[in-house]
Amino acid sequence: MQQIFQAADILLPDFTKCDAEKWSVIACDQYTGDPAYWERTERNVGDAPSTLRMTLPEIYLEEPDVRERISAIHESMRQYLDAGIFKTYPDAMVYVERIQGNGILRTGVVGKVDLEAYNYEQGSKSPVRATEATVLERIPPRMKVRAKAPLETPHIMILIDDPDDSAIGTCTAAKDAMTVLYDTPLMNGGGSIVGRLMDKTAQAAFLEKLDAVMTASGELQLAMGDGNHSLATAKACYEALKKAHPDVDYSNHPARYALVELMNLHSEALQFEAIHRIITATDPGRMMMALARVLGLSEEPADQSMIVVQGNTKRRMYIHKPTSNLTVGSLQNALDAYLSANPGKIDYIHGTETVERLAAMPDAIGFLLPDMDKADLFPSVQKDGALPRKTFSMGHAEDKRYYMEVRGIQ
């Protein structure tokens, strides 16, 4: 049977001739409201070879010069290939140890995932699935970057459900025998990272344990952590390629795969934080009456609960008619239905203090949600499908994946 996660032909610069810290920049979907961050990154990188030249920070997606930016990305990739800055590591996997900005160790394995096993559509039963709803409108702009790109570099992180850390743990145990490929601080408070080349013995030990973990997971074997829209873009480009050339066999084409980092859902470094809801420009009393009816809200204890913030009062309310495996799912379903027929603007807020401040306004109401238990992720996606958008936050911006490894996709 075709393995879903495999070794890949991985490209990395020769870091004896190239500054690894300048090479590696944060995921393009971060700091989208902070131009100063990207201006600082631009200054840090200067003229050095960098993944900054191979990616499009999403803060610039709506800029009038986006076409020129995309052309420059493709040109940079070709220049790097022509200049021979890359070393090729065939059939490789990289064991990664990242010290996050908060000092916590995070481990992972970089390889490629088979896009034939992934489907981002709602209701998908594929082995690799989105954990949150995919916004289809976000895919075409990203396809313009990938479709003509000779290379990819990933910020995609995919999760395995491995409470005993039996799979990636084999790499940790064998790391001293591995060759170090890079060891560098990460710019702008990203901590530091070490990448080690896994030999065939280490790969075999890891894949044997990974196969057991994925089999035990049942129908859903790998769940998206970060970068779902990037993986969806890779899938869309691959499907478009097959559709445009129906007589060509793409079963061994590089576009069938995407480079990703696999990490354990149960890693101590992976923290799920609740994202709360605030509704403004609405009638709070009328909304609460509707929610009480639909969700069976009362102060009688039940499995699902949330804190309702209105004015200066906070009340814990329990959901007796849940429509989802998670509190956030039940609430979001009810809010979506109400707001489709009534006035109100929904915002998604990370901090409780902000919700409490905004909910003090007369036309506003806030909902404080519990942190999601990581152990609920796989069962919830299996039961309900992709979770509502903004169900949880997976760590802070500076701890997101930094670009490092590269792979040819043409």
C-alpha positions as CSV (number, residue, x, y, z in Angstrom):
1,M,0.0,0.0,0.0
2,Q,1.2,3.5,-0.8
3,Q,2.5,5.3,2.3
4,I,0.7,8.5,3.0
5,F,3.8,10.1,4.6
6,Q,7.1,9.4,2.8
7,A,10.7,10.4,2.4
8,A,11.3,13.2,-0.1
9,D,14.1,14.7,-2.2
10,I,14.8,17.6,0.1
11,L,16.9,20.6,-0.8
12,L,18.8,22.8,1.6
13,P,21.3,25.5,1.1
14,D,24.9,24.9,1.9
15,F,24.9,26.6,5.3
16,T,28.7,26.9,5.3
17,K,28.1,29.5,2.5
18,C,24.7,30.8,3.5
19,D,23.4,32.3,6.7
20,A,20.7,29.9,8.1
21,E,19.2,32.6,10.3
22,K,18.6,34.9,7.2
23,W,17.4,31.9,5.1
24,S,14.6,30.9,7.5
25,V,11.6,33.2,7.9
26,I,8.2,32.7,9.5
27,A,5.1,31.4,7.9
28,C,3.6,33.8,5.4
29,D,0.2,33.8,7.0
30,Q,1.4,35.4,10.2
31,Y,1.6,39.1,11.3
32,T,-0.9,40.0,8.5
33,G,-1.8,43.1,10.4
34,D,1.7,44.1,11.3
35,P,3.6,45.6,8.4
36,A,6.5,46.6,10.8
37,Y,7.2,42.9,11.4
38,W,7.7,42.3,7.7
39,E,9.7,45.5,7.2
40,R,12.0,44.4,10.0
41,T,12.3,40.9,8.4
42,E,13.2,42.6,5.1
43,R,16.0,44.6,6.8
44,N,17.3,41.5,8.6
45,V,17.5,39.5,5.3
46,G,19.0,42.2,3.1
47,D,20.5,40.7,0.0
48,A,21.2,37.3,1.5
49,P,19.5,34.1,0.1
50,S,16.3,33.7,1.9
51,T,12.9,31.9,1.9
52,L,11.5,35.4,2.2
53,R,12.2,35.7,-1.6
54,M,10.4,32.4,-2.2
55,T,7.1,33.1,-0.4
56,L,4.4,35.8,-0.4
57,P,3.6,37.2,3.0
58,E,-0.1,37.4,3.0
59,I,-0.1,41.0,4.2
60,Y,0.7,41.8,0.6
61,L,-2.0,39.6,-1.0
62,E,-4.3,42.5,-1.7
63,E,-1.6,44.9,-2.8
64,P,-1.8,46.4,-6.3
65,D,1.7,45.0,-7.1
66,V,0.9,41.4,-6.2
67,R,1.5,40.2,-9.7
68,E,5.0,41.6,-9.7
69,R,5.7,40.1,-6.3
70,I,4.6,36.6,-7.6
71,S,6.8,37.0,-10.7
72,A,9.7,38.0,-8.5
73,I,9.2,34.9,-6.3
74,H,9.4,32.6,-9.3
75,E,12.5,34.4,-10.6
76,S,14.2,34.1,-7.2
77,M,13.5,30.3,-7.2
78,R,15.0,30.0,-10.7
79,Q,18.0,32.1,-9.7
80,Y,18.7,30.0,-6.6
81,L,18.5,26.8,-8.7
82,D,20.8,28.2,-11.4
83,A,23.3,29.5,-8.8
84,G,23.5,26.0,-7.3
85,I,22.9,27.1,-3.7
86,F,21.1,23.9,-2.8
87,K,22.4,20.5,-1.7
88,T,20.1,17.7,-2.5
89,Y,19.3,15.0,0.1
90,P,17.5,12.2,-1.9
91,D,14.8,10.1,-0.2
92,A,15.3,12.1,3.0
93,M,13.5,12.8,6.2
94,V,14.6,15.5,8.6
95,Y,14.2,15.2,12.4
96,V,13.5,18.7,13.7
97,E,14.0,20.0,17.3
98,R,12.6,23.5,17.7
99,I,13.1,25.5,20.9
100,Q,10.2,27.9,20.9
101,G,10.3,31.5,22.1
102,N,8.9,30.3,25.4
103,G,11.8,27.8,25.9
104,I,9.7,24.7,25.3
105,L,11.1,21.9,23.0
106,R,9.0,20.9,20.0
107,T,9.9,17.9,17.8
108,G,8.8,16.9,14.3
109,V,9.7,15.1,11.1
110,V,9.8,16.7,7.7
111,G,8.8,14.5,4.7
112,K,6.2,14.6,2.0
113,V,2.5,13.8,2.2
114,D,0.5,12.1,-0.6
115,L,-2.2,14.6,-1.8
116,E,-4.3,11.7,-3.1
117,A,-4.9,10.9,0.6
118,Y,-6.1,14.5,1.4
119,N,-9.4,16.2,0.8
120,Y,-10.2,19.6,2.3
121,E,-13.9,19.6,1.4
122,Q,-16.6,19.6,4.1
123,G,-17.7,16.0,4.9
124,S,-14.5,14.5,3.7
125,K,-13.7,10.9,4.8
126,S,-10.1,11.0,3.6
127,P,-7.2,9.7,5.8
128,V,-5.8,13.3,5.8
129,R,-8.3,16.0,6.7
130,A,-8.7,19.7,7.5
131,T,-9.5,20.2,11.2
132,E,-11.2,23.6,10.5
133,A,-13.4,24.7,7.7
134,T,-11.5,25.5,4.5
135,V,-12.3,29.0,3.1
136,L,-12.5,28.1,-0.6
137,E,-12.0,31.8,-1.7
138,R,-8.5,31.7,-0.1
139,I,-7.3,29.1,-2.6
140,P,-7.2,30.8,-6.0
141,P,-4.9,33.6,-5.0
142,R,-2.4,31.1,-3.5
143,M,-2.6,29.0,-6.6
144,K,-1.1,31.9,-8.6
145,V,2.0,31.5,-6.5
146,R,2.3,27.7,-6.6
147,A,1.1,26.9,-10.1
148,K,4.3,28.2,-11.9
149,A,6.7,27.7,-9.0
150,P,9.5,25.2,-9.5
151,L,10.0,24.9,-5.8
152,E,8.0,24.7,-2.6
153,T,9.0,25.4,1.0
154,P,6.5,24.5,3.7
155,H,5.0,26.0,6.8
156,I,2.4,23.1,6.9
157,M,2.3,21.2,10.1
158,I,0.3,17.9,10.3
159,L,-0.7,16.2,13.5
160,I,-0.6,12.5,14.6
161,D,-2.6,11.2,17.5
162,D,0.2,9.5,19.5
163,P,-0.3,9.8,23.3
164,D,2.8,7.7,24.0
165,D,5.1,9.6,21.5
166,S,6.0,6.2,20.1
167,A,6.7,7.4,16.5
168,I,8.7,10.7,16.7
169,G,10.1,9.4,20.0
170,T,12.2,6.9,18.0
171,C,13.9,9.8,16.3
172,T,14.6,11.5,19.6
173,A,16.2,8.3,20.9
174,A,18.4,8.0,17.8
175,K,19.3,11.6,17.2
176,D,22.9,11.4,18.4
177,A,23.8,9.2,15.4
178,M,22.2,11.6,12.9
179,T,24.0,14.2,10.8
180,V,23.2,17.8,11.8
181,L,22.0,19.7,8.7
182,Y,21.3,23.1,10.4
183,D,21.5,24.6,13.8
184,T,20.5,28.2,14.0
185,P,18.6,30.9,16.0
186,L,15.4,32.0,14.3
187,M,14.9,35.7,13.7
188,N,12.4,38.0,15.5
189,G,11.9,36.0,18.7
190,G,11.3,32.6,17.0
191,G,13.7,30.7,19.3
192,S,16.1,28.2,17.6
193,I,16.0,25.1,15.5
194,V,18.2,22.1,14.8
195,G,17.6,19.7,11.8
196,R,19.1,16.3,11.6
197,L,19.2,13.9,8.6
198,M,17.5,10.6,9.4
199,D,19.4,7.6,7.9
200,K,17.5,4.6,6.5
201,T,17.5,2.8,9.9
202,A,16.0,5.8,11.7
203,Q,13.4,6.2,8.9
204,A,12.4,2.5,9.0
205,A,12.0,2.6,12.8
206,F,10.0,5.8,12.6
207,L,7.7,4.6,9.8
208,E,7.0,1.3,11.5
209,K,5.8,3.1,14.6
210,L,4.0,5.8,12.5
211,D,2.1,3.1,10.6
212,A,0.9,1.6,14.0
213,V,-0.2,5.0,15.2
214,M,-2.1,5.8,12.0
215,T,-3.8,2.4,12.0
216,A,-4.9,2.9,15.6
217,S,-6.3,6.3,14.7
218,G,-8.9,4.7,12.5
219,E,-10.5,6.5,9.6
220,L,-8.8,9.9,10.3
221,Q,-5.1,9.2,10.3
222,L,-3.5,12.7,9.9
223,A,-5.1,16.0,10.9
224,M,-4.1,19.4,9.8
225,G,-2.5,21.6,12.4
226,D,-1.2,24.7,10.6
227,G,-1.1,25.6,6.9
228,N,-4.4,24.0,5.8
229,H,-4.9,26.6,3.0
230,S,-1.4,25.9,1.7
231,L,-2.0,22.2,1.6
232,A,-5.4,22.8,-0.1
233,T,-3.6,25.0,-2.6
234,A,-1.2,22.2,-3.4
235,K,-4.1,19.8,-3.8
236,A,-6.0,22.2,-6.1
237,C,-2.9,22.7,-8.3
238,Y,-2.4,18.9,-8.5
239,E,-6.0,18.3,-9.4
240,A,-5.9,21.1,-12.0
241,L,-2.8,19.6,-13.6
242,K,-4.5,16.2,-13.9
243,K,-7.7,17.8,-15.3
244,A,-5.7,19.8,-17.9
245,H,-3.8,16.7,-19.1
246,P,-6.1,13.7,-18.7
247,D,-3.9,11.4,-20.9
248,V,-0.8,11.9,-18.7
249,D,0.1,9.7,-15.8
250,Y,0.8,11.9,-12.8
251,S,1.1,9.0,-10.2
252,N,4.9,9.7,-9.8
253,H,4.9,13.4,-10.5
254,P,6.3,15.7,-7.7
255,A,3.1,17.7,-7.7
256,R,1.3,14.7,-6.2
257,Y,3.0,15.5,-2.9
258,A,3.6,18.3,-0.6
259,L,6.4,18.8,1.9
260,V,5.2,19.0,5.5
261,E,6.3,18.7,9.1
262,L,4.7,15.9,11.1
263,M,4.3,16.5,14.8
264,N,2.5,14.9,17.7
265,L,-0.8,16.3,18.8
266,H,0.2,15.4,22.4
267,S,3.5,17.4,22.4
268,E,3.9,19.6,25.5
269,A,4.8,22.4,23.2
270,L,1.5,22.3,21.4
271,Q,-1.0,24.4,23.4
272,F,-4.6,24.8,22.3
273,E,-6.1,28.1,23.4
274,A,-9.8,29.0,23.1
275,I,-10.9,31.7,20.7
276,H,-13.9,33.6,22.2
277,R,-16.8,35.3,20.4
278,I,-18.1,38.8,20.6
279,I,-21.2,40.0,18.8
280,T,-21.7,43.7,18.3
281,A,-24.4,45.8,16.6
282,T,-27.1,43.4,17.8
283,D,-29.9,43.1,20.3
284,P,-28.4,41.0,23.1
285,G,-31.7,40.2,24.8
286,R,-33.3,38.9,21.6
287,M,-30.2,36.9,20.7
288,M,-30.1,35.3,24.1
289,M,-33.7,34.3,23.8
290,A,-33.0,32.7,20.5
291,L,-29.9,30.9,21.7
292,A,-31.7,29.7,24.9
293,R,-34.4,28.1,22.7
294,V,-32.1,26.5,20.1
295,L,-29.4,25.3,22.5
296,G,-31.5,24.6,25.6
297,L,-29.5,27.0,27.7
298,S,-30.0,27.0,31.4
299,E,-27.9,27.1,34.7
300,E,-28.5,23.4,35.2
301,P,-25.1,21.7,34.8
302,A,-24.5,19.8,31.5
303,D,-21.4,18.6,29.6
304,Q,-21.1,21.7,27.5
305,S,-20.9,25.2,29.0
306,M,-19.8,28.8,28.3
307,I,-19.7,32.1,30.1
308,V,-22.0,34.7,28.7
309,V,-20.8,38.3,29.2
310,Q,-23.3,41.1,28.9
311,G,-22.8,44.6,30.3
312,N,-21.0,44.1,33.6
313,T,-22.4,40.6,34.3
314,K,-21.0,37.2,33.6
315,R,-23.1,34.0,33.8
316,R,-22.1,30.4,33.2
317,M,-24.7,28.8,30.9
318,Y,-25.0,25.1,30.1
319,I,-26.0,23.7,26.7
320,H,-28.6,20.9,27.0
321,K,-29.3,20.6,23.2
322,P,-25.7,20.3,21.7
323,T,-25.3,20.1,18.0
324,S,-21.6,19.4,18.0
325,N,-19.1,17.3,20.0
326,L,-17.6,20.6,21.2
327,T,-19.1,23.6,23.0
328,V,-17.6,26.0,20.4
329,G,-19.3,24.0,17.6
330,S,-22.7,24.0,19.2
331,L,-22.4,27.8,19.8
332,Q,-21.1,28.6,16.4
333,N,-23.9,26.6,14.7
334,A,-26.5,28.6,16.6
335,L,-24.7,32.0,16.0
336,D,-24.4,31.4,12.3
337,A,-28.1,30.6,12.1
338,Y,-29.1,33.6,14.1
339,L,-26.8,36.1,12.3
340,S,-28.0,34.9,8.9
341,A,-31.5,36.3,9.7
342,N,-30.7,39.1,12.3
343,P,-28.4,42.1,12.7
344,G,-25.0,41.6,14.3
345,K,-21.3,41.4,13.6
346,I,-19.2,38.5,15.0
347,D,-15.5,38.9,15.9
348,Y,-13.1,36.2,17.2
349,I,-11.1,37.3,20.2
350,H,-8.1,35.6,21.9
351,G,-8.2,37.4,25.3
352,T,-10.9,37.3,27.9
353,E,-10.3,41.0,28.9
354,T,-11.0,42.2,25.4
355,V,-14.3,40.3,25.3
356,E,-15.3,41.7,28.7
357,R,-14.5,45.3,27.6
358,L,-16.4,45.0,24.3
359,A,-19.4,43.3,25.9
360,A,-19.9,46.3,28.2
361,M,-21.3,48.2,25.2
362,P,-25.2,48.2,25.1
363,D,-25.5,46.5,21.7
364,A,-22.9,43.8,22.4
365,I,-22.7,40.3,24.0
366,G,-19.7,38.1,24.5
367,F,-19.2,34.3,24.9
368,L,-16.1,33.0,26.7
369,L,-15.4,29.4,25.7
370,P,-13.4,26.7,27.4
371,D,-10.0,25.6,26.1
372,M,-10.3,22.6,23.9
373,D,-8.9,19.4,25.2
374,K,-6.3,18.2,22.6
375,A,-7.6,14.6,23.1
376,D,-10.9,15.7,21.6
377,L,-9.5,16.8,18.3
378,F,-9.4,13.6,16.3
379,P,-12.8,12.3,17.7
380,S,-14.5,15.6,17.0
381,V,-13.3,15.8,13.4
382,Q,-14.3,12.2,12.9
383,K,-17.8,12.9,14.4
384,D,-18.5,16.4,13.1
385,G,-16.2,16.8,10.2
386,A,-14.0,20.0,10.0
387,L,-14.5,22.1,13.0
388,P,-15.9,25.7,12.8
389,R,-13.5,28.3,11.8
390,K,-11.6,29.9,14.8
391,T,-12.3,26.9,17.0
392,F,-8.9,27.1,18.7
393,S,-5.5,28.7,18.4
394,M,-2.5,26.5,18.1
395,G,0.3,28.4,19.8
396,H,1.5,32.0,19.4
397,A,2.6,33.7,16.1
398,E,6.3,33.6,16.9
399,D,6.1,29.8,17.4
400,K,4.7,29.0,14.0
401,R,6.8,27.1,11.6
402,Y,9.7,28.9,9.9
403,Y,10.5,28.0,6.3
404,M,13.7,25.9,5.9
405,E,13.5,22.8,3.7
406,V,12.7,23.0,0.0
407,R,11.5,20.5,-2.6
408,G,11.1,20.6,-6.4
409,I,7.5,20.4,-7.6
410,Q,7.8,20.5,-11.4
